[in-house]
């Protein structure tokens, strides 16, 4: 652990942004793992899925899955944004960041599965520099430029 850091980690409000394109096959499973991890997080969580102009049923599946899990965990904010054209991952992330409320933003590929304690590990790793197995190329964490 870095010198000067206390062992207790603060858990700020987070915004999770998942850009997806034609991800109908795994998106429901991904969102389920994300909501379960958010349910164990120790502060406000919002989940934003940005459908980057998919030509399949990604948007409809995301919307239905968010509705299902919001009934079980109404304290977790979930939403889906649909782009009318495929603009690419960077633009999809920008669309999500522009609407984010959290102090930290976590971008996650929509084709991975998270463990139930993943978000706590990710935030702890961000603050301590000790990234666990959850910190892969598919996950990036950065401060919200509008909330810093």
C-alpha positions in Angstrom: 0.0 0.0 0.0 1.3 3.5 -0.8 2.6 5.5 2.1 0.2 8.0 3.6 -2.9 6.1 2.4 -5.2 5.0 5.2 -6.4 1.4 5.0 -10.0 2.4 4.9 -11.2 3.1 1.3 -14.0 5.6 0.7 -16.6 4.4 -1.8 -17.8 7.4 -3.9 -20.9 7.5 -6.0 -20.1 5.7 -9.3 -21.4 5.7 -12.8 -20.9 2.6 -14.9 -20.9 3.0 -18.6 -21.2 0.0 -20.9 -20.9 0.8 -24.6 -22.4 -2.1 -26.7 -22.8 -2.9 -30.4 -24.9 -5.9 -31.5 -24.5 -7.6 -28.2 -27.9 -9.3 -27.9 -26.4 -12.7 -27.2 -24.6 -11.9 -23.9 -26.0 -8.5 -22.8 -28.6 -9.9 -20.4 -26.1 -12.1 -18.6 -23.7 -9.1 -18.4 -26.3 -6.8 -17.0 -27.4 -9.3 -14.4 -23.8 -9.6 -13.1 -23.5 -5.8 -13.2 -26.7 -5.2 -11.2 -25.7 -7.9 -8.6 -22.3 -6.2 -8.2 -23.9 -2.8 -7.9 -26.3 -4.2 -5.2 -23.2 -5.0 -3.0 -21.6 -1.6 -3.6 -21.5 0.7 -0.6 -22.8 3.9 -2.2 -24.9 5.3 -5.1 -24.6 3.4 -8.4 -25.9 4.2 -11.8 -25.6 1.9 -14.8 -25.8 3.4 -18.3 -25.7 1.1 -21.3 -25.1 3.0 -24.6 -26.4 1.0 -27.6 -24.0 2.2 -30.4 -26.4 1.8 -33.3 -27.0 -1.9 -33.0 -28.9 -3.6 -35.8 -30.1 -6.5 -33.6 -32.3 -6.5 -30.5 -29.6 -5.2 -28.1 -31.6 -2.1 -27.1 -34.8 -4.1 -26.4 -33.0 -6.7 -24.3 -31.1 -4.1 -22.3 -34.3 -2.1 -21.6 -36.2 -5.3 -20.5 -33.3 -6.4 -18.3 -32.9 -3.0 -16.6 -36.6 -3.0 -15.9 -36.4 -6.4 -14.3 -33.5 -5.6 -12.0 -34.8 -2.2 -11.1 -37.8 -3.8 -9.6 -35.6 -5.9 -7.3 -33.0 -3.1 -6.6 -34.9 0.2 -7.0 -31.9 2.1 -5.5 -29.7 1.3 -8.5 -30.4 3.7 -11.3 -30.3 2.0 -14.7 -30.8 3.5 -18.2 -30.1 2.7 -21.8 -29.2 5.3 -24.4 -29.6 4.4 -28.1 -27.5 6.0 -30.8 -29.2 6.2 -34.2 -25.9 5.3 -35.9 -22.8 3.3 -35.2 -20.3 6.0 -34.1 -17.8 3.8 -32.3 -16.8 3.0 -28.7 -15.2 6.3 -27.9 -18.3 8.3 -28.9 -20.6 5.8 -27.1 -18.5 6.3 -23.9 -18.7 10.1 -24.4 -22.5 9.9 -24.6 -22.5 8.1 -21.3 -20.1 10.4 -19.6 -22.1 13.4 -20.6 -25.0 12.0 -18.6 -23.1 10.6 -15.6 -23.8 11.7 -12.0 -21.1 9.7 -10.2 -17.8 11.0 -8.9 -16.0 8.1 -10.5 -16.8 6.7 -14.0 -16.2 3.1 -14.7 -16.3 1.9 -18.3 -17.0 -1.8 -18.8 -17.2 -3.9 -22.0 -20.6 -5.4 -22.4 -19.3 -8.9 -23.0 -17.7 -9.7 -19.6 -19.2 -11.0 -16.4 -18.4 -9.4 -13.0 -18.2 -11.1 -9.6 -20.6 -9.8 -6.9 -17.8 -7.8 -5.2 -16.2 -6.5 -8.4 -17.2 -2.9 -8.1 -15.9 -2.6 -4.6 -12.6 -4.2 -5.8 -12.4 -1.9 -8.8 -12.9 1.3 -6.7 -10.5 0.1 -4.0 -7.9 -0.7 -6.7 -8.3 2.7 -8.2 -7.6 4.4 -4.9 -4.8 2.1 -3.7 -3.2 1.3 -7.0 -3.5 -2.4 -6.1 -5.7 -3.7 -8.9 -7.2 -7.1 -8.5 -8.2 -9.6 -11.1 -11.2 -7.5 -12.1 -9.0 -4.7 -13.5 -8.4 -5.8 -17.0 -8.2 -4.1 -20.4 -12.0 -4.3 -20.5 -12.4 -2.0 -17.4 -11.2 1.7 -17.1 -11.8 4.0 -14.2 -11.4 7.8 -14.2 -12.8 10.8 -12.3 -15.9 12.4 -13.7 -14.7 15.6 -15.4 -18.0 17.3 -14.6 -18.0 16.4 -10.9 -14.4 16.8 -9.9 
